[in-house]
Amino acid sequence: MLNALSVDVEDYYQVSAFESVVRIDSWGQHESRVERNTHRVLDLLDEGNVKATFFILGWVAERSHNLVRIISSRGHEIASHGYAHQLIYTQTREQFRDETRRAKRIVEDIISQRIIGYRAASYSITAESLWALDILAEEGFEYDSSIFPIRHDRYGIPNHQRFFHILNGNGRLPIAEVPLSTLRIGGFNIPVAGGGYFRMLPYAVTHRAMLYLNRVEKQPAVFYFHPWEIDPNQPRIQARLFSRFRHYTNLRGMEGKLRKLLANFSFAPIRDVHAAALSLSSSRVENNAA
């Protein structure tokens, strides 16, 4: 089964965990490592002949046009990660629309192609910011991958549907939702989608979870990571202890675990897995009608 592989392209100092100590207006003062790290990711994917979706921050794309073109030219899907990694539920609707439109335009102008996918900073489409899906649909996005159906201090909708589905109720334009992967255990959704969960837990946890999703639930996994997660030598930000723990734990082991994962499972960009899911949904509708 094809699983969805995604890379959230942002630099180490742009993460939400550091926003209280690294202001946006100071981003340009930090050493940029996003280009070299993303090139390492591209080489890693080439080794396994794997294609992925790259959700690119508009701020990064604006300053690294060639990086965006290289990602696209190597056969990967380009999608939007917003402009400045701002949590959606801290913005007004007008601010979100302006930021989203700006980021989309920047990326589309660079690659001269329409992009159809979006992922919010820190999965910040929550129960309080579901209105963002209407704006995404109105701005021409076909799918969103921002909802994490878990309980978390910063994000999550724990009772949300766990797998690919189409949202078109309440008068909104249709948009597909591609939630991050979880396992349902004891009445709770357990995150198994990558990132810090993948770095901190033994590899066997993710391996077994993905096997269960594929073989028992017959669903593709949706996996993500960041280029900074394979960079153990990145500068250290003096943030809160818990934020530093989340960010820096097991950076040195991340690349090896990724190599193992790419060898053990089949992956494709979200647009391909999304298209397959749409095709399956249409087939089921036709069979039920017959």
C-alpha atoms as an extended CHARMM CRD file, in Angstrom:
* protein
*
       290  EXT
         1         1  MET       CA              0.0000000000        0.0000000000        0.0000000000  PROA      1               0.0000000000
         2         2  LEU       CA              1.1850000000        3.5140000000       -0.7840000000  PROA      2               0.0000000000
         3         3  ASN       CA              1.6120000000        5.7310000000        2.2560000000  PROA      3               0.0000000000
         4         4  ALA       CA              1.7640000000        9.5300000000        2.1370000000  PROA      4               0.0000000000
         5         5  LEU       CA              5.1770000000       11.0540000000        2.8510000000  PROA      5               0.0000000000
         6         6  SER       CA              5.4680000000       14.7620000000        3.6100000000  PROA      6               0.0000000000
         7         7  VAL       CA              8.2500000000       17.1910000000        4.5140000000  PROA      7               0.0000000000
         8         8  ASP       CA              7.4760000000       20.4790000000        6.2700000000  PROA      8               0.0000000000
         9         9  VAL       CA             10.1290000000       22.8550000000        4.9350000000  PROA      9               0.0000000000
        10        10  GLU       CA             11.0230000000       25.3790000000        7.6150000000  PROA      10              0.0000000000
        11        11  ASP       CA             14.2480000000       26.2980000000        9.4090000000  PROA      11              0.0000000000
        12        12  TYR       CA             15.1890000000       25.2270000000       12.9170000000  PROA      12              0.0000000000
        13        13  TYR       CA             14.4880000000       28.6550000000       14.4680000000  PROA      13              0.0000000000
        14        14  GLN       CA             11.0360000000       29.0450000000       12.8610000000  PROA      14              0.0000000000
        15        15  VAL       CA              9.2260000000       26.3570000000       14.8250000000  PROA      15              0.0000000000
        16        16  SER       CA              6.2970000000       27.2450000000       17.0820000000  PROA      16              0.0000000000
        17        17  ALA       CA              8.1330000000       25.8900000000       20.1320000000  PROA      17              0.0000000000
        18        18  PHE       CA             10.6210000000       28.7820000000       19.8720000000  PROA      18              0.0000000000
        19        19  GLU       CA              8.2110000000       31.5860000000       18.9450000000  PROA      19              0.0000000000
        20        20  SER       CA              8.3850000000       33.1140000000       22.4340000000  PROA      20              0.0000000000
        21        21  VAL       CA             12.1590000000       33.6750000000       22.1450000000  PROA      21              0.0000000000
        22        22  VAL       CA             12.6730000000       34.0400000000       18.3670000000  PROA      22              0.0000000000
        23        23  ARG       CA             10.5550000000       36.8290000000       16.8980000000  PROA      23              0.0000000000
        24        24  ILE       CA              9.6750000000       36.7830000000       13.2060000000  PROA      24              0.0000000000
        25        25  ASP       CA             11.4190000000       40.1140000000       12.6730000000  PROA      25              0.0000000000
        26        26  SER       CA             14.6670000000       38.4900000000       13.8900000000  PROA      26              0.0000000000
        27        27  TRP       CA             14.5620000000       35.4500000000       11.6000000000  PROA      27              0.0000000000
        28        28  GLY       CA             17.0090000000       37.0040000000        9.1550000000  PROA      28              0.0000000000
        29        29  GLN       CA             19.6210000000       37.3020000000       11.9120000000  PROA      29              0.0000000000
        30        30  HSD       CA             19.9110000000       33.5440000000       12.3950000000  PROA      30              0.0000000000
        31        31  GLU       CA             22.1430000000       31.1770000000       10.4480000000  PROA      31              0.0000000000
        32        32  SER       CA             20.0390000000       29.6120000000        7.7160000000  PROA      32              0.0000000000
        33        33  ARG       CA             20.4040000000       25.8430000000        7.3740000000  PROA      33              0.0000000000
        34        34  VAL       CA             17.1850000000       25.0020000000        5.5450000000  PROA      34              0.0000000000
        35        35  GLU       CA             18.7430000000       24.7370000000        2.0830000000  PROA      35              0.0000000000
        36        36  ARG       CA             21.5610000000       22.3580000000        3.0080000000  PROA      36              0.0000000000
        37        37  ASN       CA             19.2260000000       20.2340000000        5.1410000000  PROA      37              0.0000000000
        38        38  THR       CA             16.5680000000       20.0470000000        2.4330000000  PROA      38              0.0000000000
        39        39  HSD       CA             19.2020000000       18.9780000000       -0.0960000000  PROA      39              0.0000000000
        40        40  ARG       CA             20.1670000000       16.1790000000        2.2970000000  PROA      40              0.0000000000
        41        41  VAL       CA             16.5180000000       15.1550000000        2.4660000000  PROA      41              0.0000000000
        42        42  LEU       CA             16.2870000000       15.1440000000       -1.3370000000  PROA      42              0.0000000000
        43        43  ASP       CA             19.3630000000       12.9350000000       -1.6070000000  PROA      43              0.0000000000
        44        44  LEU       CA             17.9550000000       10.5860000000        1.0320000000  PROA      44              0.0000000000
        45        45  LEU       CA             14.7070000000       10.2490000000       -0.9150000000  PROA      45              0.0000000000
        46        46  ASP       CA             16.5840000000        9.7210000000       -4.1740000000  PROA      46              0.0000000000
        47        47  GLU       CA             18.4720000000        6.8230000000       -2.6050000000  PROA      47              0.0000000000
        48        48  GLY       CA             15.1740000000        5.0750000000       -1.9530000000  PROA      48              0.0000000000
        49        49  ASN       CA             13.5430000000        6.2600000000       -5.1840000000  PROA      49              0.0000000000
        50        50  VAL       CA             10.8230000000        7.9020000000       -3.0780000000  PROA      50              0.0000000000
        51        51  LYS       CA              8.7370000000       10.9640000000       -3.9060000000  PROA      51              0.0000000000
        52        52  ALA       CA              7.0950000000       13.1510000000       -1.2660000000  PROA      52              0.0000000000
        53        53  THR       CA              5.0390000000       16.2710000000       -0.7090000000  PROA      53              0.0000000000
        54        54  PHE       CA              7.0670000000       19.2950000000        0.4120000000  PROA      54              0.0000000000
        55        55  PHE       CA              4.9860000000       21.8170000000        2.3670000000  PROA      55              0.0000000000
        56        56  ILE       CA              7.1020000000       24.9390000000        1.9430000000  PROA      56              0.0000000000
        57        57  LEU       CA              6.9570000000       27.9950000000        4.1680000000  PROA      57              0.0000000000
        58        58  GLY       CA              6.3490000000       31.0960000000        2.0400000000  PROA      58              0.0000000000
        59        59  TRP       CA              9.0630000000       33.0150000000        3.9170000000  PROA      59              0.0000000000
        60        60  VAL       CA             11.5840000000       30.3360000000        2.9360000000  PROA      60              0.0000000000
        61        61  ALA       CA             10.3670000000       30.1210000000       -0.6750000000  PROA      61              0.0000000000
        62        62  GLU       CA             10.6220000000       33.8950000000       -1.0450000000  PROA      62              0.0000000000
        63        63  ARG       CA             14.3410000000       33.7440000000       -0.1970000000  PROA      63              0.0000000000
        64        64  SER       CA             15.2170000000       30.3940000000       -1.7770000000  PROA      64              0.0000000000
        65        65  HSD       CA             13.6020000000       30.3190000000       -5.2220000000  PROA      65              0.0000000000
        66        66  ASN       CA             16.1280000000       27.8430000000       -6.5630000000  PROA      66              0.0000000000
        67        67  LEU       CA             15.5070000000       25.3890000000       -3.7370000000  PROA      67              0.0000000000
        68        68  VAL       CA             11.8030000000       25.3100000000       -4.5730000000  PROA      68              0.0000000000
        69        69  ARG       CA             12.5680000000       24.7540000000       -8.2680000000  PROA      69              0.0000000000
        70        70  ILE       CA             15.0000000000       21.9280000000       -7.4480000000  PROA      70              0.0000000000
        71        71  ILE       CA             12.4500000000       20.1520000000       -5.2410000000  PROA      71              0.0000000000
        72        72  SER       CA              9.8940000000       20.3570000000       -8.0480000000  PROA      72              0.0000000000
        73        73  SER       CA             12.3490000000       19.3310000000      -10.7650000000  PROA      73              0.0000000000
        74        74  ARG       CA             13.2310000000       16.1780000000       -8.8160000000  PROA      74              0.0000000000
        75        75  GLY       CA              9.6340000000       15.0110000000       -9.0660000000  PROA      75              0.0000000000
        76        76  HSD       CA              8.1960000000       15.9680000000       -5.6990000000  PROA      76              0.0000000000
        77        77  GLU       CA              4.8890000000       17.6770000000       -4.9980000000  PROA      77              0.0000000000
        78        78  ILE       CA              5.0850000000       21.3070000000       -3.8940000000  PROA      78              0.0000000000
        79        79  ALA       CA              2.4570000000       22.4660000000       -1.3970000000  PROA      79              0.0000000000
        80        80  SER       CA              1.9560000000       25.4010000000        0.9800000000  PROA      80              0.0000000000
        81        81  HSD       CA              2.9030000000       25.6580000000        4.6420000000  PROA      81              0.0000000000
        82        82  GLY       CA              1.6010000000       29.2080000000        4.9780000000  PROA      82              0.0000000000
        83        83  TYR       CA              3.8790000000       32.2360000000        4.9700000000  PROA      83              0.0000000000
        84        84  ALA       CA              5.3790000000       32.8680000000        8.4050000000  PROA      84              0.0000000000
        85        85  HSD       CA              4.5060000000       29.8130000000       10.5110000000  PROA      85              0.0000000000
        86        86  GLN       CA              1.7510000000       31.6090000000       12.3970000000  PROA      86              0.0000000000
        87        87  LEU       CA             -0.7730000000       29.5800000000       14.3770000000  PROA      87              0.0000000000
        88        88  ILE       CA             -4.1380000000       29.9280000000       12.6410000000  PROA      88              0.0000000000
        89        89  TYR       CA             -6.1550000000       30.2760000000       15.8380000000  PROA      89              0.0000000000
        90        90  THR       CA             -4.1380000000       33.4030000000       16.7450000000  PROA      90              0.0000000000
        91        91  GLN       CA             -5.1440000000       35.1200000000       13.4760000000  PROA      91              0.0000000000
        92        92  THR       CA             -8.3010000000       36.7880000000       12.2500000000  PROA      92              0.0000000000
        93        93  ARG       CA             -9.9680000000       35.4120000000        9.1350000000  PROA      93              0.0000000000
        94        94  GLU       CA             -8.6870000000       38.3670000000        7.1320000000  PROA      94              0.0000000000
        95        95  GLN       CA             -5.1230000000       37.8780000000        8.3540000000  PROA      95              0.0000000000
        96        96  PHE       CA             -5.2520000000       34.1860000000        7.5360000000  PROA      96              0.0000000000
        97        97  ARG       CA             -6.6430000000       34.7760000000        4.0560000000  PROA      97              0.0000000000
        98        98  ASP       CA             -3.9850000000       37.4090000000        3.2930000000  PROA      98              0.0000000000
        99        99  GLU       CA             -1.1320000000       35.2040000000        4.5610000000  PROA      99              0.0000000000
       100       100  THR       CA             -2.4430000000       32.1360000000        2.7440000000  PROA      100             0.0000000000
       101       101  ARG       CA             -2.9360000000       33.9750000000       -0.5320000000  PROA      101             0.0000000000
       102       102  ARG       CA              0.5390000000       35.5290000000       -0.2860000000  PROA      102             0.0000000000
       103       103  ALA       CA              2.2710000000       32.2160000000        0.3900000000  PROA      103             0.0000000000
       104       104  LYS       CA              0.4000000000       30.4350000000       -2.4040000000  PROA      104             0.0000000000
       105       105  ARG       CA              1.2160000000       33.1320000000       -4.9260000000  PROA      105             0.0000000000
       106       106  ILE       CA              4.9290000000       33.1140000000       -4.0460000000  PROA      106             0.0000000000
       107       107  VAL       CA              5.2900000000       29.3700000000       -4.5470000000  PROA      107             0.0000000000
       108       108  GLU       CA              3.1390000000       29.1830000000       -7.6710000000  PROA      108             0.0000000000
       109       109  ASP       CA              5.0800000000       32.0370000000       -9.3040000000  PROA      109             0.0000000000
       110       110  ILE       CA              8.3600000000       30.2000000000       -8.6570000000  PROA      110             0.0000000000
       111       111  ILE       CA              7.3380000000       26.8610000000      -10.2010000000  PROA      111             0.0000000000
       112       112  SER       CA              4.7430000000       28.2070000000      -12.6820000000  PROA      112             0.0000000000
       113       113  GLN       CA              2.2880000000       25.5590000000      -11.5060000000  PROA      113             0.0000000000
       114       114  ARG       CA             -0.8670000000       25.5550000000       -9.4120000000  PROA      114             0.0000000000
       115       115  ILE       CA             -0.4980000000       24.0180000000       -5.9750000000  PROA      115             0.0000000000
       116       116  ILE       CA             -3.3980000000       22.1510000000       -4.3980000000  PROA      116             0.0000000000
       117       117  GLY       CA             -2.2170000000       21.1740000000       -0.9000000000  PROA      117             0.0000000000
       118       118  TYR       CA             -1.9370000000       23.0590000000        2.3880000000  PROA      118             0.0000000000
       119       119  ARG       CA             -0.6650000000       22.3230000000        5.8810000000  PROA      119             0.0000000000
       120       120  ALA       CA             -1.0120000000       24.7460000000        8.7800000000  PROA      120             0.0000000000
       121       121  ALA       CA              1.8100000000       25.7000000000       11.1180000000  PROA      121             0.0000000000
       122       122  SER       CA              1.8130000000       23.2310000000       14.0150000000  PROA      122             0.0000000000
       123       123  TYR       CA             -1.4180000000       21.6210000000       12.7820000000  PROA      123             0.0000000000
       124       124  SER       CA             -3.3090000000       24.6620000000       14.0670000000  PROA      124             0.0000000000
       125       125  ILE       CA             -6.6310000000       23.9400000000       12.3980000000  PROA      125             0.0000000000
       126       126  THR       CA             -8.4620000000       23.0580000000       15.5900000000  PROA      126             0.0000000000
       127       127  ALA       CA            -12.1100000000       23.0350000000       16.6150000000  PROA      127             0.0000000000
       128       128  GLU       CA            -11.8190000000       26.8000000000       17.1120000000  PROA      128             0.0000000000
       129       129  SER       CA            -10.3340000000       27.4580000000       13.6520000000  PROA      129             0.0000000000
       130       130  LEU       CA            -12.2680000000       25.1200000000       11.3590000000  PROA      130             0.0000000000
       131       131  TRP       CA            -13.3480000000       28.2640000000        9.4970000000  PROA      131             0.0000000000
       132       132  ALA       CA             -9.8980000000       28.1690000000        7.8720000000  PROA      132             0.0000000000
       133       133  LEU       CA            -11.0250000000       25.2370000000        5.7060000000  PROA      133             0.0000000000
       134       134  ASP       CA            -13.6080000000       27.4600000000        4.0090000000  PROA      134             0.0000000000
       135       135  ILE       CA            -10.9280000000       30.0060000000        3.1680000000  PROA      135             0.0000000000
       136       136  LEU       CA             -8.5830000000       27.3170000000        1.8600000000  PROA      136             0.0000000000
       137       137  ALA       CA            -11.2860000000       25.9960000000       -0.4640000000  PROA      137             0.0000000000
       138       138  GLU       CA            -12.1190000000       29.5120000000       -1.6260000000  PROA      138             0.0000000000
       139       139  GLU       CA             -8.4300000000       30.1320000000       -2.3760000000  PROA      139             0.0000000000
       140       140  GLY       CA             -8.2820000000       27.0870000000       -4.6400000000  PROA      140             0.0000000000
       141       141  PHE       CA             -6.7730000000       24.3790000000       -2.4460000000  PROA      141             0.0000000000
       142       142  GLU       CA             -8.0800000000       20.8650000000       -3.0810000000  PROA      142             0.0000000000
       143       143  TYR       CA             -6.8170000000       19.2560000000        0.1100000000  PROA      143             0.0000000000
       144       144  ASP       CA             -5.6970000000       20.1690000000        3.5990000000  PROA      144             0.0000000000
       145       145  SER       CA             -3.4500000000       18.1110000000        5.8610000000  PROA      145             0.0000000000
       146       146  SER       CA             -3.5910000000       20.1170000000        9.0750000000  PROA      146             0.0000000000
       147       147  ILE       CA             -5.9100000000       18.2270000000       11.3910000000  PROA      147             0.0000000000
       148       148  PHE       CA             -4.2870000000       15.9530000000       13.9490000000  PROA      148             0.0000000000
       149       149  PRO       CA             -7.0160000000       13.8610000000       15.6620000000  PROA      149             0.0000000000
       150       150  ILE       CA             -5.2800000000       13.7940000000       19.0620000000  PROA      150             0.0000000000
       151       151  ARG       CA             -5.1520000000       15.6810000000       22.3650000000  PROA      151             0.0000000000
       152       152  HSD       CA             -2.1760000000       18.0420000000       22.5440000000  PROA      152             0.0000000000
       153       153  ASP       CA             -1.3300000000       21.2630000000       24.3740000000  PROA      153             0.0000000000
       154       154  ARG       CA             -0.9400000000       23.1880000000       21.1000000000  PROA      154             0.0000000000
       155       155  TYR       CA             -3.1430000000       21.4870000000       18.5120000000  PROA      155             0.0000000000
       156       156  GLY       CA             -5.5190000000       18.6300000000       17.7820000000  PROA      156             0.0000000000
       157       157  ILE       CA             -9.1810000000       17.6540000000       17.3610000000  PROA      157             0.0000000000
       158       158  PRO       CA             -9.3180000000       14.3400000000       19.2530000000  PROA      158             0.0000000000
       159       159  ASN       CA            -12.7620000000       13.2830000000       18.0170000000  PROA      159             0.0000000000
       160       160  HSD       CA            -12.1200000000       14.1180000000       14.3560000000  PROA      160             0.0000000000
       161       161  GLN       CA            -12.3370000000       11.4650000000       11.6480000000  PROA      161             0.0000000000
       162       162  ARG       CA             -8.9920000000        9.6730000000       11.4480000000  PROA      162             0.0000000000
       163       163  PHE       CA             -8.7200000000        9.0480000000        7.7100000000  PROA      163             0.0000000000
       164       164  PHE       CA             -9.0780000000       10.8120000000        4.3630000000  PROA      164             0.0000000000
       165       165  HSD       CA            -12.5060000000       12.3560000000        3.8220000000  PROA      165             0.0000000000
       166       166  ILE       CA            -14.2530000000       15.1320000000        1.9200000000  PROA      166             0.0000000000
       167       167  LEU       CA            -15.5880000000       18.1400000000        3.8230000000  PROA      167             0.0000000000
       168       168  ASN       CA            -18.4260000000       19.9470000000        2.0640000000  PROA      168             0.0000000000
       169       169  GLY       CA            -21.1150000000       20.5290000000        4.6600000000  PROA      169             0.0000000000
       170       170  ASN       CA            -22.5630000000       23.7510000000        6.0430000000  PROA      170             0.0000000000
       171       171  GLY       CA            -22.5080000000       25.4050000000        2.6250000000  PROA      171             0.0000000000
       172       172  ARG       CA            -18.7160000000       25.2310000000        2.2870000000  PROA      172             0.0000000000
       173       173  LEU       CA            -16.9140000000       24.4270000000       -0.9230000000  PROA      173             0.0000000000
       174       174  PRO       CA            -15.6230000000       20.8400000000       -0.9550000000  PROA      174             0.0000000000
       175       175  ILE       CA            -12.0930000000       20.2450000000        0.2680000000  PROA      175             0.0000000000
       176       176  ALA       CA            -10.4290000000       16.9480000000        1.1460000000  PROA      176             0.0000000000
       177       177  GLU       CA             -8.9570000000       16.4920000000        4.6060000000  PROA      177             0.0000000000
       178       178  VAL       CA             -5.8860000000       14.2600000000        4.9930000000  PROA      178             0.0000000000
       179       179  PRO       CA             -5.4180000000       13.8690000000        8.7830000000  PROA      179             0.0000000000
       180       180  LEU       CA             -2.1140000000       12.8890000000       10.3490000000  PROA      180             0.0000000000
       181       181  SER       CA             -1.9250000000        9.2300000000       11.3220000000  PROA      181             0.0000000000
       182       182  THR       CA             -3.0600000000        7.8300000000       14.6460000000  PROA      182             0.0000000000
       183       183  LEU       CA             -3.8920000000        4.4770000000       16.1840000000  PROA      183             0.0000000000
       184       184  ARG       CA             -7.0830000000        4.0310000000       18.1910000000  PROA      184             0.0000000000
       185       185  ILE       CA             -6.1580000000        2.3600000000       21.4870000000  PROA      185             0.0000000000
       186       186  GLY       CA             -8.3780000000        2.1620000000       24.5570000000  PROA      186             0.0000000000
       187       187  GLY       CA            -10.6710000000        4.9190000000       23.3470000000  PROA      187             0.0000000000
       188       188  PHE       CA             -7.8320000000        7.3260000000       22.5990000000  PROA      188             0.0000000000
       189       189  ASN       CA             -6.0250000000        8.2750000000       19.3980000000  PROA      189             0.0000000000
       190       190  ILE       CA             -2.2700000000        7.7430000000       19.6780000000  PROA      190             0.0000000000
       191       191  PRO       CA             -0.0390000000        9.7980000000       17.3060000000  PROA      191             0.0000000000
       192       192  VAL       CA              2.1200000000        7.7000000000       14.9580000000  PROA      192             0.0000000000
       193       193  ALA       CA              2.6560000000       10.2230000000       12.1640000000  PROA      193             0.0000000000
       194       194  GLY       CA              6.3450000000       11.0780000000       12.4270000000  PROA      194             0.0000000000
       195       195  GLY       CA              8.1840000000       14.1780000000       13.6050000000  PROA      195             0.0000000000
       196       196  GLY       CA              9.0510000000       14.2190000000       17.2870000000  PROA      196             0.0000000000
       197       197  TYR       CA              6.9430000000       11.1190000000       17.9140000000  PROA      197             0.0000000000
       198       198  PHE       CA              9.1330000000        9.2110000000       15.4690000000  PROA      198             0.0000000000
       199       199  ARG       CA             12.3920000000       10.6210000000       16.8690000000  PROA      199             0.0000000000
       200       200  MET       CA             11.5790000000        9.9110000000       20.4980000000  PROA      200             0.0000000000
       201       201  LEU       CA              9.9620000000        6.4860000000       20.3020000000  PROA      201             0.0000000000
       202       202  PRO       CA             11.6630000000        3.2150000000       19.3100000000  PROA      202             0.0000000000
       203       203  TYR       CA             11.5040000000        2.5440000000       15.5690000000  PROA      203             0.0000000000
       204       204  ALA       CA              9.4490000000       -0.6000000000       16.1890000000  PROA      204             0.0000000000
       205       205  VAL       CA              6.5090000000        1.4900000000       17.4520000000  PROA      205             0.0000000000
       206       206  THR       CA              6.0940000000        3.3190000000       14.1380000000  PROA      206             0.0000000000
       207       207  HSD       CA              6.8210000000        0.1760000000       12.1380000000  PROA      207             0.0000000000
       208       208  ARG       CA              4.1090000000       -1.8510000000       13.8690000000  PROA      208             0.0000000000
       209       209  ALA       CA              1.6470000000        1.0430000000       13.7730000000  PROA      209             0.0000000000
       210       210  MET       CA              2.0490000000        1.4740000000       10.0280000000  PROA      210             0.0000000000
       211       211  LEU       CA              1.6790000000       -2.2520000000        9.4490000000  PROA      211             0.0000000000
       212       212  TYR       CA             -1.5620000000       -2.1600000000       11.4240000000  PROA      212             0.0000000000
       213       213  LEU       CA             -2.8640000000        0.8340000000        9.4690000000  PROA      213             0.0000000000
       214       214  ASN       CA             -2.0210000000       -0.8060000000        6.1390000000  PROA      214             0.0000000000
       215       215  ARG       CA             -2.9590000000       -4.4220000000        6.8060000000  PROA      215             0.0000000000
       216       216  VAL       CA             -5.7690000000       -4.2680000000        9.3620000000  PROA      216             0.0000000000
       217       217  GLU       CA             -7.4300000000       -0.8840000000        8.8370000000  PROA      217             0.0000000000
       218       218  LYS       CA             -6.5960000000       -0.9170000000        5.1040000000  PROA      218             0.0000000000
       219       219  GLN       CA             -5.5720000000        2.7380000000        5.2590000000  PROA      219             0.0000000000
       220       220  PRO       CA             -2.4510000000        4.6090000000        4.1330000000  PROA      220             0.0000000000
       221       221  ALA       CA             -0.3320000000        6.2360000000        6.8070000000  PROA      221             0.0000000000
       222       222  VAL       CA              0.3220000000        9.9790000000        6.6040000000  PROA      222             0.0000000000
       223       223  PHE       CA              3.8930000000       10.6020000000        7.7520000000  PROA      223             0.0000000000
       224       224  TYR       CA              5.8180000000       13.8740000000        8.1680000000  PROA      224             0.0000000000
       225       225  PHE       CA              9.1860000000       15.2250000000        9.2220000000  PROA      225             0.0000000000
       226       226  HSD       CA             11.2380000000       18.4340000000        8.9400000000  PROA      226             0.0000000000
       227       227  PRO       CA             14.6440000000       19.0170000000        7.3090000000  PROA      227             0.0000000000
       228       228  TRP       CA             16.0360000000       20.3450000000       10.6110000000  PROA      228             0.0000000000
       229       229  GLU       CA             15.3080000000       16.9650000000       12.2130000000  PROA      229             0.0000000000
       230       230  ILE       CA             18.2780000000       15.3840000000       10.4240000000  PROA      230             0.0000000000
       231       231  ASP       CA             20.6430000000       18.1860000000       11.5000000000  PROA      231             0.0000000000
       232       232  PRO       CA             22.0950000000       17.3630000000       14.9410000000  PROA      232             0.0000000000
       233       233  ASN       CA             24.6510000000       20.1840000000       14.6450000000  PROA      233             0.0000000000
       234       234  GLN       CA             22.1270000000       23.0170000000       14.3440000000  PROA      234             0.0000000000
       235       235  PRO       CA             22.5870000000       25.9940000000       16.6850000000  PROA      235             0.0000000000
       236       236  ARG       CA             20.8570000000       25.6520000000       20.0490000000  PROA      236             0.0000000000
       237       237  ILE       CA             18.0630000000       28.0910000000       20.9010000000  PROA      237             0.0000000000
       238       238  GLN       CA             17.8180000000       29.0840000000       24.5530000000  PROA      238             0.0000000000
       239       239  ALA       CA             14.1330000000       28.3690000000       25.0240000000  PROA      239             0.0000000000
       240       240  ARG       CA             12.1340000000       26.6750000000       27.7760000000  PROA      240             0.0000000000
       241       241  LEU       CA             13.4260000000       23.2780000000       28.8820000000  PROA      241             0.0000000000
       242       242  PHE       CA             10.3710000000       21.3950000000       27.6050000000  PROA      242             0.0000000000
       243       243  SER       CA             10.5590000000       23.1260000000       24.2010000000  PROA      243             0.0000000000
       244       244  ARG       CA             14.2260000000       22.2220000000       23.8990000000  PROA      244             0.0000000000
       245       245  PHE       CA             13.4600000000       18.6400000000       24.8950000000  PROA      245             0.0000000000
       246       246  ARG       CA             10.8180000000       18.3320000000       22.1650000000  PROA      246             0.0000000000
       247       247  HSD       CA             13.0220000000       19.8870000000       19.5230000000  PROA      247             0.0000000000
       248       248  TYR       CA             16.4530000000       18.3910000000       20.1530000000  PROA      248             0.0000000000
       249       249  THR       CA             15.7780000000       14.8440000000       21.4020000000  PROA      249             0.0000000000
       250       250  ASN       CA             17.3990000000       12.2020000000       19.1650000000  PROA      250             0.0000000000
       251       251  LEU       CA             18.2370000000       14.4230000000       16.2130000000  PROA      251             0.0000000000
       252       252  ARG       CA             21.3500000000       12.3060000000       15.7320000000  PROA      252             0.0000000000
       253       253  GLY       CA             19.3590000000        9.1100000000       15.2400000000  PROA      253             0.0000000000
       254       254  MET       CA             16.6760000000       10.5300000000       12.9550000000  PROA      254             0.0000000000
       255       255  GLU       CA             18.3500000000        9.9880000000        9.5750000000  PROA      255             0.0000000000
       256       256  GLY       CA             19.0620000000        6.3260000000       10.2590000000  PROA      256             0.0000000000
       257       257  LYS       CA             15.4690000000        5.7010000000       11.3370000000  PROA      257             0.0000000000
       258       258  LEU       CA             14.1930000000        7.4390000000        8.2040000000  PROA      258             0.0000000000
       259       259  ARG       CA             16.3590000000        5.2420000000        5.9800000000  PROA      259             0.0000000000
       260       260  LYS       CA             14.9010000000        2.1570000000        7.6360000000  PROA      260             0.0000000000
       261       261  LEU       CA             11.3270000000        3.4470000000        7.2590000000  PROA      261             0.0000000000
       262       262  LEU       CA             11.7950000000        4.2640000000        3.5670000000  PROA      262             0.0000000000
       263       263  ALA       CA             13.1810000000        0.7830000000        2.9750000000  PROA      263             0.0000000000
       264       264  ASN       CA             10.3410000000       -0.9690000000        4.8240000000  PROA      264             0.0000000000
       265       265  PHE       CA              7.3020000000        0.8430000000        3.3740000000  PROA      265             0.0000000000
       266       266  SER       CA              6.0900000000        2.3000000000        0.0870000000  PROA      266             0.0000000000
       267       267  PHE       CA              5.5340000000        6.0520000000       -0.0660000000  PROA      267             0.0000000000
       268       268  ALA       CA              4.2030000000        8.6480000000       -2.4830000000  PROA      268             0.0000000000
       269       269  PRO       CA              3.2390000000       12.3470000000       -2.4010000000  PROA      269             0.0000000000
       270       270  ILE       CA             -0.0670000000       13.2170000000       -0.7760000000  PROA      270             0.0000000000
       271       271  ARG       CA             -1.5260000000       14.2600000000       -4.1440000000  PROA      271             0.0000000000
       272       272  ASP       CA             -1.1140000000       10.6620000000       -5.3950000000  PROA      272             0.0000000000
       273       273  VAL       CA             -2.5400000000        9.0490000000       -2.2640000000  PROA      273             0.0000000000
       274       274  HSD       CA             -5.3160000000       11.6710000000       -2.3100000000  PROA      274             0.0000000000
       275       275  ALA       CA             -6.1300000000       10.8200000000       -5.9460000000  PROA      275             0.0000000000
       276       276  ALA       CA             -6.2370000000        7.1010000000       -5.1490000000  PROA      276             0.0000000000
       277       277  ALA       CA             -8.5520000000        7.7230000000       -2.1950000000  PROA      277             0.0000000000
       278       278  LEU       CA            -10.8390000000        9.8550000000       -4.3460000000  PROA      278             0.0000000000
       279       279  SER       CA            -10.9580000000        7.1220000000       -6.9730000000  PROA      279             0.0000000000
       280       280  LEU       CA            -11.7940000000        4.5000000000       -4.3290000000  PROA      280             0.0000000000
       281       281  SER       CA            -14.5230000000        6.7180000000       -2.8490000000  PROA      281             0.0000000000
       282       282  SER       CA            -16.0800000000        7.2400000000       -6.3000000000  PROA      282             0.0000000000
       283       283  SER       CA            -15.9740000000        3.4990000000       -6.9750000000  PROA      283             0.0000000000
       284       284  ARG       CA            -17.7620000000        2.7600000000       -3.7040000000  PROA      284             0.0000000000
       285       285  VAL       CA            -20.4400000000        5.3370000000       -4.4550000000  PROA      285             0.0000000000
       286       286  GLU       CA            -21.0050000000        3.8210000000       -7.9180000000  PROA      286             0.0000000000
       287       287  ASN       CA            -21.1750000000        0.2840000000       -6.5100000000  PROA      287             0.0000000000
       288       288  ASN       CA            -23.6600000000        1.3260000000       -3.8450000000  PROA      288             0.0000000000
       289       289  ALA       CA            -25.8040000000        3.0860000000       -6.4580000000  PROA      289             0.0000000000
       290       290  ALA       CA            -25.7960000000       -0.0350000000       -8.6140000000  PROA      290             0.0000000000
